[in-house]
Amino acid sequence: MRWNPGEAAAIVEAARKAPVYSAGRPWVLEMHGRSVYLYEVAHRSLRDPLGMDRLLTCGAALEHIVLAIRAAGWHVKVVFPADHANPDLIAVVKADRRQPPAEEELVQHQAILLPGGTGDGDARDLVTANHWAGTELHRVDGDTLVVVTVGDGRPDHVRGGAALQAAVLAARSAGTRVRPVVHLMHRQEWRAGLIEQHELAGFPQALLHVGAKDPDGAGPTTASSGATRS
């Protein structure tokens, strides 16, 4: 069984609308049967020497892919392969059986097409938007969330990007303005201080400022056209 043309087009379009935090869109998709293979495309960047921004961007695309498949009425299984022979393979998303989407999943999927919100909001309202195992949206003050993962490997960065985008979409659906901040995580001393100050039980991957105020140092959220291969 293969994706029908409408399903395949919806998946690709959803992925292309994910935000880009790196220098260039760092992913491509392959469709095999009723699965989607997400590959990283490495771009050299002095601002992102460890590729953290690339992986967060891949995670945002992964969140959109999962939502598009759920909106099409399929149950989703996500696998993060440890394939040393194919290290660029980030994740495999499999539709293994029919399952109607939940109302909140449809709302999240519809938010992909919405513009960013402009109003104030409370960070507490976005905490429950996350559905990714091994991640947490941790509120550090009234208007800031930190994305925390249990580990700090490549799959953790990808999951962190997916969790961050889940919160962004929840904010859009509520009309709340949010601004992701990712580049501070390159500063190891700053990152360690965040862990100590807030007693985080894991590794911070990104911040999300919530509300209409435009904070200094906010990271980019612009999306551009992506690529696929068959």
C-alpha positions in Angstrom: 0.0 0.0 0.0 1.2 3.5 -0.9 0.1 7.0 0.0 -2.6 8.3 -2.4 -1.6 11.5 -4.3 -3.7 13.7 -2.0 -2.2 12.3 1.2 1.4 12.6 -0.2 0.8 16.2 -1.3 -0.6 17.1 2.1 2.3 15.6 4.0 4.9 17.4 1.8 3.1 20.7 2.0 2.8 20.5 5.8 6.5 19.8 6.2 7.4 22.7 3.9 5.5 25.1 6.2 7.6 24.2 9.2 9.9 26.9 10.5 13.6 27.0 9.7 16.1 27.8 12.4 19.3 26.9 10.4 21.1 28.2 7.4 18.9 26.7 4.6 16.3 24.0 4.9 18.2 21.0 6.3 15.9 18.1 5.4 14.4 16.1 2.5 11.6 13.5 2.5 11.3 10.2 0.8 8.0 8.3 0.5 8.2 4.5 0.7 5.0 2.5 0.9 2.9 4.2 3.6 6.0 5.6 5.4 7.8 8.9 5.3 11.6 8.9 5.6 13.0 12.2 7.0 16.7 12.9 6.1 19.0 15.6 7.4 20.9 17.7 4.9 23.9 19.1 6.6 24.8 22.8 5.9 28.1 24.1 7.3 27.5 27.0 9.6 29.8 28.8 12.0 26.7 29.8 14.0 25.7 26.1 14.3 28.8 24.1 14.6 27.1 21.1 16.3 24.1 21.1 14.0 21.7 21.7 16.8 19.6 24.3 14.8 19.4 21.8 11.9 18.1 19.1 14.1 15.5 21.4 15.8 14.3 22.4 12.3 14.1 18.7 11.3 12.0 18.2 14.5 9.6 21.0 13.5 9.1 19.3 10.1 8.5 16.0 11.9 5.8 17.5 14.0 4.0 18.8 10.9 4.4 15.4 9.1 2.9 13.5 12.0 -0.1 16.0 12.2 -0.7 15.7 8.4 -0.8 11.9 8.7 -3.1 11.9 11.7 -5.4 14.4 9.9 -5.6 11.9 7.1 -7.0 9.3 9.5 -3.9 7.1 10.1 -2.3 6.0 13.4 1.3 7.1 13.5 4.4 5.2 14.7 7.7 7.3 14.7 11.0 5.4 14.7 14.4 7.1 15.3 16.8 4.7 13.7 20.3 4.1 14.9 21.6 3.2 11.5 25.3 4.0 11.3 25.4 3.0 7.6 22.8 5.7 6.9 23.5 8.5 9.5 21.5 11.1 7.7 18.3 9.3 8.3 16.6 11.2 11.1 13.2 9.5 11.5 10.8 7.1 9.9 7.1 7.9 10.3 4.9 4.9 9.6 1.1 4.8 9.1 0.3 1.3 10.4 -3.5 1.3 10.7 -6.6 3.5 10.4 -7.4 5.7 13.4 -9.6 8.8 13.4 -7.7 11.9 14.6 -8.6 13.5 18.0 -10.1 17.0 18.0 -6.9 18.5 19.4 -4.9 16.9 16.6 -7.2 18.5 14.0 -6.8 21.9 15.7 -3.0 21.6 15.7 -3.0 20.5 12.1 -5.2 23.4 11.0 -2.9 25.8 12.9 -0.1 25.0 10.4 -1.9 27.3 7.9 -2.6 30.0 10.4 -0.5 33.2 10.7 1.3 33.8 14.0 -0.8 35.2 16.8 -0.6 38.8 18.0 -2.1 38.6 21.5 -0.9 38.0 25.0 -1.0 34.6 26.6 0.1 32.5 29.5 2.9 29.9 29.1 1.0 27.5 31.3 -1.6 27.2 28.6 0.9 25.7 26.2 2.6 23.1 28.4 0.1 20.3 27.6 0.5 20.8 23.8 3.5 18.5 23.8 3.0 14.8 23.0 6.6 13.7 22.4 8.1 11.1 24.8 11.3 12.1 26.5 10.5 15.8 26.3 8.9 18.4 28.5 7.7 21.9 28.1 8.9 23.4 31.4 7.6 26.8 32.5 10.4 28.9 34.0 8.3 32.1 34.5 5.0 33.6 33.5 5.9 34.1 29.8 8.7 31.7 29.1 8.9 27.9 28.4 12.0 25.9 28.0 12.0 22.7 26.0 13.8 20.0 28.0 14.8 16.5 26.9 16.0 13.6 28.9 19.1 13.1 26.7 21.3 15.3 24.6 21.8 13.2 21.5 20.7 13.7 17.9 17.2 12.1 18.4 16.7 14.3 21.5 17.4 17.5 19.5 14.9 16.3 16.9 12.3 15.5 19.5 13.0 18.9 21.1 12.3 20.6 17.9 9.0 18.7 17.5 7.9 19.6 21.0 8.8 23.3 20.4 6.7 23.3 17.3 3.8 21.6 19.1 3.7 24.6 21.5 4.0 27.1 18.6 1.0 25.6 16.9 -1.0 25.6 20.1 -0.2 29.3 20.5 -1.3 30.0 16.9 -4.6 28.3 17.4 -5.2 30.5 20.5 -4.1 33.7 18.7 -1.1 34.1 21.1 2.2 35.5 19.9 5.2 33.3 20.6 8.9 33.6 19.7 11.3 30.7 19.8 14.9 31.3 20.9 17.4 28.6 19.9 20.8 30.1 19.4 21.4 30.6 23.2 21.7 26.8 23.5 25.1 27.0 21.7 26.5 28.7 24.8 27.4 25.9 27.1 27.9 28.1 30.2 24.5 29.7 29.6 22.9 26.4 29.1 24.4 25.0 32.3 23.3 28.0 34.2 19.7 27.5 33.0 19.8 23.9 34.3 21.2 24.9 37.7 18.9 28.0 38.2 15.7 26.1 37.4 16.8 22.7 38.6 15.9 21.2 35.2 15.9 17.4 35.1 17.3 17.2 31.6 18.8 19.2 28.8 17.4 22.5 27.6 17.0 22.6 23.8 15.1 25.9 23.2 13.2 28.7 24.8 9.7 29.9 23.8 8.7 33.4 24.8 4.9 33.8 25.1 3.0 37.0 24.6 2.8 40.1 22.5 6.0 41.6 23.8 8.9 41.1 21.4 11.9 39.9 23.5 15.5 40.6 22.6 17.4 37.8 21.0 14.4 35.9 19.6 15.3 33.3 17.1 14.1 33.2 13.5 10.8 31.6 12.6 10.7 32.1 8.8 9.8 29.1 6.7 10.8 28.6 3.1 10.3 26.0 0.4 11.5 22.5 1.1 12.6 19.5 -1.0 11.5 16.0 -1.5 12.9 13.1 -3.4 11.3 9.9 -4.6 
